[in-house]
């Protein structure tokens, strides 16, 4: 599916329930950019794994923070752990909301052949 089609789904107001919940069965992404790009991501609640994925992320964050606390990590170490968790979640959301398109694979393959 092209990026133009994915943006069309995201911008369509009928895919937003109560203005904040994204629900589009035609969009195969589990994580999508918010209505105003640059303000973060949201889940596509039409995907069956969206809610378990959210639960996994929350459990992961709480588990890592509890593990750090149980090992007696100081304030600086806990800050570094929180920062790394935030950066990891941002990278994951960015990757899952921008799936590679078939055209980008074809272009990269042709560039590799020409090199």
ABEGO torsion letter per residue (X at the ends): XBAAAAAAAAABAAABBGGABBBBAABABABBBBABBGAEBBBBAABAAAAAAAAAAAAAAAAAAAAAAAAGBBAAAAAAAAAAAAAAAAAAAAAAABBBBAAAAAAAAAAAAAX
